[in-house]
């Protein structure tokens, strides 16, 4: 008998925020995302192993980790919206 196991990262878009981009040098719209790592067994996510919040510029594609303050704002907005 053999087992197929591994790791997988799932990303879910939460909402859109206005934020200055350090690469474009413009005030643009960023997509706020939640990224979670999972332990998989037979390609099925079984155990969550942690996660982080990311923001991605919709113009240039720059992806950055969120600061703790911005993470709190994103989660508060998504909870208020009922997401």
C-alpha positions as CSV (number, residue, x, y, z in Angstrom):
1,X,0.0,0.0,0.0
2,X,1.3,3.5,-0.8
3,X,0.1,7.0,0.2
4,X,0.2,10.2,-1.8
5,X,0.8,13.1,0.4
6,X,2.2,16.6,0.0
7,X,1.6,20.4,0.5
8,X,-0.7,22.7,-1.3
9,X,-1.3,26.5,-1.1
10,X,-4.8,27.9,-1.7
11,X,-5.4,31.6,-2.3
12,X,-8.8,33.3,-1.9
13,X,-9.5,36.9,-2.9
14,X,-11.1,38.9,-0.1
15,X,-11.8,42.4,-1.4
16,X,-10.3,45.4,-3.3
17,X,-8.5,48.2,-1.5
18,X,-6.8,51.4,-2.5
19,X,-3.1,51.4,-1.7
20,X,0.0,53.1,-3.1
21,X,2.1,50.8,-5.2
22,X,5.9,51.0,-4.7
23,X,6.6,49.5,-8.1
24,X,4.2,51.6,-10.2
25,X,4.5,54.7,-8.1
26,X,0.7,55.2,-8.3
27,X,-2.3,55.1,-6.0
28,X,-3.9,51.9,-7.5
29,X,-6.5,49.3,-6.6
30,X,-5.0,46.2,-4.9
31,X,-6.7,42.8,-4.5
32,X,-6.4,41.6,-0.9
33,X,-6.0,37.9,-0.7
34,X,-5.7,35.2,2.0
35,X,-3.2,32.4,1.4
36,X,-3.3,29.1,3.3
37,X,-1.0,26.1,3.2
38,X,-2.5,22.7,3.6
39,X,-1.2,19.2,4.1
40,X,-2.8,16.9,1.5
41,X,-3.5,13.2,1.5
42,X,-4.5,11.8,-1.9
43,X,-4.7,15.4,-3.3
44,X,-7.4,16.3,-0.6
45,X,-6.6,19.2,1.7
46,X,-6.7,17.7,5.2
47,X,-4.7,19.8,7.8
48,X,-4.3,23.6,7.6
49,X,-0.7,24.5,8.3
50,X,-0.9,28.3,8.5
51,X,-1.6,31.2,6.3
52,X,-0.9,34.9,5.5
53,X,-2.6,37.9,4.0
54,X,-1.2,39.2,0.7
55,X,-2.0,42.2,-1.5
56,X,-1.5,42.2,-5.3
57,X,-1.4,45.3,-7.5
58,X,-4.0,45.0,-10.3
59,X,-1.8,47.1,-12.7
60,X,1.8,45.7,-12.5
61,X,1.1,42.4,-10.5
62,X,3.4,43.2,-7.6
63,X,2.5,40.9,-4.7
64,X,3.4,41.8,-1.1
65,X,2.8,40.5,2.4
66,X,0.4,42.7,4.4
67,X,1.5,44.6,7.4
68,X,-0.3,43.6,10.7
69,X,-2.3,46.9,10.6
70,X,-3.5,46.3,7.0
71,X,-4.3,42.7,7.8
72,X,-6.6,43.8,10.6
73,X,-8.3,46.3,8.3
74,X,-8.9,43.6,5.6
75,X,-10.3,41.1,8.1
76,X,-12.5,43.7,9.7
77,X,-13.9,44.8,6.3
78,X,-14.5,41.2,5.1
79,X,-16.3,40.3,8.4
80,X,-18.5,43.5,8.1
81,X,-19.3,42.5,4.5
82,X,-20.3,39.0,5.6
83,X,-17.6,37.2,3.5
